[in-house]
Amino acid sequence: MSHLIGRPLPRLAAIFLLFAAMLAATLTTQFVTAPKAHADGCYTWSRTLSEGAVGADVEQLQIRIAGYPGYGKHLAIDRDFGPATKAALVLFQKAYGLPATGIADGTTYNKIYALQDDDCTPIHFTYAELDDGCGGSGYDGGPLSAADTKLNALKTMWQLEAMRHAMGDQPLNISSGFRSIPCNRSVGGASDSQHLYGRAADLVGSHSLCALVKQARYHGFGGILGPGFSGHNDHAHLDIRTSNYWSAPSCGI
C-alpha cells in the first residue's frame, strides 16, 4: 500500500472527512456549553418540570420560588405545577437573568443549587438566625412539631431571599423569628402570633422600614406590619400567611 502515500484523496473522501471534523467540533461545543444540573447536599432534581407536572419535586421547586408570585399574590405549595407556579418561575428566572421559559431545567436548578446551602436554607439565611425563641429553642415549644415549624421557617427564608435579591442583595437583619410559647408571652406577642409557627420574621437595619414593608408586597408575604401600626414603629413584621393583612400607615400602606 506504500504506493498510495502522498496521492490526493478522492473528492468524496475529502468531503466526508471535512464533515466529520465539523460535526466533532459542534458536538464538543455543545458538550462544553450545555447546562447540566449538579447535585448538592440538600436536594437534587432528576427531571425537567413544566406546567402539568405533579410530585414532591414540584413542591421543592415551589418552596424556592414562592418569593416570586407577583404583587399581592401567594404561591400555593401544593405539588401541582399550575399556571401560578409557571408565572412565579418566570419571575424567578428573570430576576437572575435566566431564559424566562417557565420550565425548570438544568439552568434553573443550577441557579437554585448556587443559592442554597446543604441544609436547604438559602445562602444568606440560617435556621439559627430564624430561631429567636428568646435564647434559642431549636424550634421546640410552639403549637406545631419542631419539624413542621422548621419547614415554615424554611419557606419564610426563601421568600426573604427573593426580597433580599430584589433590594440589591443588601443584608436583611432579623430581630425576631420563631418564638416558643413562653418566649412569645414574655415579649408581649399576640396569642395567635405567626412567630409561634415559624412563619414570621421581624426586620430592622440597613434599609428603611418603609422600604422593607413596601417591597415585601411583591414577595408573597401576607402579613406586613410596620411604622404607624401599634407596636411596630421600630421594626417591619413580615409573615407568610396566605391572606393579606397589611398595615403600615406611616408608609402609606
Secondary structure as a PSIPRED ss2 file (coil, helix, strand):
# PSIPRED VFORMAT (PSIPRED V4.0)

   1 M C   1.000  0.000  0.000
   2 S H   0.000  1.000  0.000
   3 H H   0.000  1.000  0.000
   4 L H   0.000  1.000  0.000
   5 I C   1.000  0.000  0.000
   6 G C   1.000  0.000  0.000
   7 R C   1.000  0.000  0.000
   8 P C   1.000  0.000  0.000
   9 L C   1.000  0.000  0.000
  10 P C   1.000  0.000  0.000
  11 R H   0.000  1.000  0.000
  12 L H   0.000  1.000  0.000
  13 A H   0.000  1.000  0.000
  14 A H   0.000  1.000  0.000
  15 I H   0.000  1.000  0.000
  16 F H   0.000  1.000  0.000
  17 L H   0.000  1.000  0.000
  18 L H   0.000  1.000  0.000
  19 F H   0.000  1.000  0.000
  20 A H   0.000  1.000  0.000
  21 A H   0.000  1.000  0.000
  22 M H   0.000  1.000  0.000
  23 L H   0.000  1.000  0.000
  24 A H   0.000  1.000  0.000
  25 A H   0.000  1.000  0.000
  26 T H   0.000  1.000  0.000
  27 L H   0.000  1.000  0.000
  28 T H   0.000  1.000  0.000
  29 T H   0.000  1.000  0.000
  30 Q H   0.000  1.000  0.000
  31 F H   0.000  1.000  0.000
  32 V H   0.000  1.000  0.000
  33 T H   0.000  1.000  0.000
  34 A C   1.000  0.000  0.000
  35 P C   1.000  0.000  0.000
  36 K C   1.000  0.000  0.000
  37 A C   1.000  0.000  0.000
  38 H C   1.000  0.000  0.000
  39 A C   1.000  0.000  0.000
  40 D C   1.000  0.000  0.000
  41 G C   1.000  0.000  0.000
  42 C C   1.000  0.000  0.000
  43 Y C   1.000  0.000  0.000
  44 T C   1.000  0.000  0.000
  45 W C   1.000  0.000  0.000
  46 S C   1.000  0.000  0.000
  47 R C   1.000  0.000  0.000
  48 T C   1.000  0.000  0.000
  49 L E   0.000  0.000  1.000
  50 S C   1.000  0.000  0.000
  51 E C   1.000  0.000  0.000
  52 G C   1.000  0.000  0.000
  53 A C   1.000  0.000  0.000
  54 V E   0.000  0.000  1.000
  55 G C   1.000  0.000  0.000
  56 A H   0.000  1.000  0.000
  57 D H   0.000  1.000  0.000
  58 V H   0.000  1.000  0.000
  59 E H   0.000  1.000  0.000
  60 Q H   0.000  1.000  0.000
  61 L H   0.000  1.000  0.000
  62 Q H   0.000  1.000  0.000
  63 I H   0.000  1.000  0.000
  64 R H   0.000  1.000  0.000
  65 I H   0.000  1.000  0.000
  66 A C   1.000  0.000  0.000
  67 G C   1.000  0.000  0.000
  68 Y C   1.000  0.000  0.000
  69 P C   1.000  0.000  0.000
  70 G C   1.000  0.000  0.000
  71 Y C   1.000  0.000  0.000
  72 G C   1.000  0.000  0.000
  73 K C   1.000  0.000  0.000
  74 H C   1.000  0.000  0.000
  75 L C   1.000  0.000  0.000
  76 A C   1.000  0.000  0.000
  77 I C   1.000  0.000  0.000
  78 D C   1.000  0.000  0.000
  79 R C   1.000  0.000  0.000
  80 D E   0.000  0.000  1.000
  81 F C   1.000  0.000  0.000
  82 G C   1.000  0.000  0.000
  83 P H   0.000  1.000  0.000
  84 A H   0.000  1.000  0.000
  85 T H   0.000  1.000  0.000
  86 K H   0.000  1.000  0.000
  87 A H   0.000  1.000  0.000
  88 A H   0.000  1.000  0.000
  89 L H   0.000  1.000  0.000
  90 V H   0.000  1.000  0.000
  91 L H   0.000  1.000  0.000
  92 F H   0.000  1.000  0.000
  93 Q H   0.000  1.000  0.000
  94 K H   0.000  1.000  0.000
  95 A H   0.000  1.000  0.000
  96 Y C   1.000  0.000  0.000
  97 G C   1.000  0.000  0.000
  98 L C   1.000  0.000  0.000
  99 P C   1.000  0.000  0.000
 100 A C   1.000  0.000  0.000
 101 T C   1.000  0.000  0.000
 102 G C   1.000  0.000  0.000
 103 I C   1.000  0.000  0.000
 104 A E   0.000  0.000  1.000
 105 D C   1.000  0.000  0.000
 106 G H   0.000  1.000  0.000
 107 T H   0.000  1.000  0.000
 108 T H   0.000  1.000  0.000
 109 Y H   0.000  1.000  0.000
 110 N H   0.000  1.000  0.000
 111 K H   0.000  1.000  0.000
 112 I H   0.000  1.000  0.000
 113 Y H   0.000  1.000  0.000
 114 A H   0.000  1.000  0.000
 115 L H   0.000  1.000  0.000
 116 Q E   0.000  0.000  1.000
 117 D C   1.000  0.000  0.000
 118 D C   1.000  0.000  0.000
 119 D C   1.000  0.000  0.000
 120 C C   1.000  0.000  0.000
 121 T C   1.000  0.000  0.000
 122 P E   0.000  0.000  1.000
 123 I C   1.000  0.000  0.000
 124 H C   1.000  0.000  0.000
 125 F C   1.000  0.000  0.000
 126 T C   1.000  0.000  0.000
 127 Y H   0.000  1.000  0.000
 128 A H   0.000  1.000  0.000
 129 E H   0.000  1.000  0.000
 130 L H   0.000  1.000  0.000
 131 D E   0.000  0.000  1.000
 132 D C   1.000  0.000  0.000
 133 G C   1.000  0.000  0.000
 134 C C   1.000  0.000  0.000
 135 G C   1.000  0.000  0.000
 136 G C   1.000  0.000  0.000
 137 S C   1.000  0.000  0.000
 138 G C   1.000  0.000  0.000
 139 Y C   1.000  0.000  0.000
 140 D C   1.000  0.000  0.000
 141 G C   1.000  0.000  0.000
 142 G C   1.000  0.000  0.000
 143 P C   1.000  0.000  0.000
 144 L C   1.000  0.000  0.000
 145 S C   1.000  0.000  0.000
 146 A H   0.000  1.000  0.000
 147 A H   0.000  1.000  0.000
 148 D H   0.000  1.000  0.000
 149 T H   0.000  1.000  0.000
 150 K H   0.000  1.000  0.000
 151 L H   0.000  1.000  0.000
 152 N H   0.000  1.000  0.000
 153 A H   0.000  1.000  0.000
 154 L H   0.000  1.000  0.000
 155 K H   0.000  1.000  0.000
 156 T H   0.000  1.000  0.000
 157 M H   0.000  1.000  0.000
 158 W H   0.000  1.000  0.000
 159 Q H   0.000  1.000  0.000
 160 L H   0.000  1.000  0.000
 161 E H   0.000  1.000  0.000
 162 A H   0.000  1.000  0.000
 163 M H   0.000  1.000  0.000
 164 R H   0.000  1.000  0.000
 165 H H   0.000  1.000  0.000
 166 A H   0.000  1.000  0.000
 167 M C   1.000  0.000  0.000
 168 G C   1.000  0.000  0.000
 169 D C   1.000  0.000  0.000
 170 Q C   1.000  0.000  0.000
 171 P C   1.000  0.000  0.000
 172 L C   1.000  0.000  0.000
 173 N E   0.000  0.000  1.000
 174 I E   0.000  0.000  1.000
 175 S E   0.000  0.000  1.000
 176 S E   0.000  0.000  1.000
 177 G C   1.000  0.000  0.000
 178 F E   0.000  0.000  1.000
 179 R C   1.000  0.000  0.000
 180 S C   1.000  0.000  0.000
 181 I H   0.000  1.000  0.000
 182 P H   0.000  1.000  0.000
 183 C H   0.000  1.000  0.000
 184 N H   0.000  1.000  0.000
 185 R H   0.000  1.000  0.000
 186 S H   0.000  1.000  0.000
 187 V C   1.000  0.000  0.000
 188 G C   1.000  0.000  0.000
 189 G C   1.000  0.000  0.000
 190 A C   1.000  0.000  0.000
 191 S C   1.000  0.000  0.000
 192 D C   1.000  0.000  0.000
 193 S C   1.000  0.000  0.000
 194 Q H   0.000  1.000  0.000
 195 H H   0.000  1.000  0.000
 196 L H   0.000  1.000  0.000
 197 Y H   0.000  1.000  0.000
 198 G C   1.000  0.000  0.000
 199 R C   1.000  0.000  0.000
 200 A E   0.000  0.000  1.000
 201 A E   0.000  0.000  1.000
 202 D E   0.000  0.000  1.000
 203 L E   0.000  0.000  1.000
 204 V E   0.000  0.000  1.000
 205 G C   1.000  0.000  0.000
 206 S C   1.000  0.000  0.000
 207 H C   1.000  0.000  0.000
 208 S C   1.000  0.000  0.000
 209 L H   0.000  1.000  0.000
 210 C H   0.000  1.000  0.000
 211 A H   0.000  1.000  0.000
 212 L H   0.000  1.000  0.000
 213 V H   0.000  1.000  0.000
 214 K H   0.000  1.000  0.000
 215 Q H   0.000  1.000  0.000
 216 A H   0.000  1.000  0.000
 217 R C   1.000  0.000  0.000
 218 Y C   1.000  0.000  0.000
 219 H C   1.000  0.000  0.000
 220 G C   1.000  0.000  0.000
 221 F C   1.000  0.000  0.000
 222 G C   1.000  0.000  0.000
 223 G E   0.000  0.000  1.000
 224 I E   0.000  0.000  1.000
 225 L E   0.000  0.000  1.000
 226 G C   1.000  0.000  0.000
 227 P C   1.000  0.000  0.000
 228 G C   1.000  0.000  0.000
 229 F C   1.000  0.000  0.000
 230 S C   1.000  0.000  0.000
 231 G C   1.000  0.000  0.000
 232 H C   1.000  0.000  0.000
 233 N C   1.000  0.000  0.000
 234 D C   1.000  0.000  0.000
 235 H C   1.000  0.000  0.000
 236 A E   0.000  0.000  1.000
 237 H E   0.000  0.000  1.000
 238 L E   0.000  0.000  1.000
 239 D E   0.000  0.000  1.000
 240 I C   1.000  0.000  0.000
 241 R C   1.000  0.000  0.000
 242 T C   1.000  0.000  0.000
 243 S C   1.000  0.000  0.000
 244 N C   1.000  0.000  0.000
 245 Y E   0.000  0.000  1.000
 246 W E   0.000  0.000  1.000
 247 S E   0.000  0.000  1.000
 248 A C   1.000  0.000  0.000
 249 P H   0.000  1.000  0.000
 250 S H   0.000  1.000  0.000
 251 C H   0.000  1.000  0.000
 252 G C   1.000  0.000  0.000
 253 I C   1.000  0.000  0.000
